[in-house]
Amino acid sequence: MERPLTAHFTFGSIDVMSLFITCPVADVQRATAFYTALGWTLDAEMSDHGVSCFAIAPEQYVMLGSREVYASVGGTEDLVGGPHTPSKVTVSFDLPSRAAVDEIVERAGAAGGRVGDTDDYPFMYQRQFDDPDGYHYSPFWMKPDADPTA
């Protein structure tokens, strides 16, 4: 059975697809401490001295690898930016409440992350933070019964 991804594409017969967001980091131990402080779960079976893997939702993971490990996989030597290179992606994820958004952003700031803007739209509450390596996150909460066109 094929299930549509959009009106134009289908995604074969795969029932579940795992998502891995892989980020090169300057210091795996520092990055591990930061993401642990966010309350995310370290997957010890998929981690070692050069890589930490965090389960952020069922079948969704953030992999934090040393710059050396990251560059050694798949010929990515030229893609490894430095900590002062702006993130080229924003990782957005929904949370169950406004308080949950505030809590994770406050944890990020307390753990050494940079806290960014807050956007309070009629239909959505959203905040921003960067981890110590410059990766940009944007947790949000969709307000129930709000008109998304407001």
C-alpha angles and dihedrals in degrees: 000000000000120000121203120243092189134344088279106038137054129200104217120234100312110133098194131022121194118218122212120185106195120198129181111227134192094226121020093196093052091046091048091052091049096051092042088055088055087061095248119146120249112222101216093190091061095040134079138157093297101037136041119195121199124194106218097172136348107308092355121111143174111213116200112195131177112257088250094053092044093050092049094060120082099343096289097145092121094048099061107106127193127252090262092055110103115246111261092208137042117220107212124185136170124240129195098249148010088251091055090053091050092046097054092045091049090049090050091052093047090050094055102273125134113250115217138183130333119218119193108187124175089253104030143030114211137174134183137221138166124213119230090271092054100257110151123227129185114189115188144180122214109221112235118245092007122142106243090207093057 
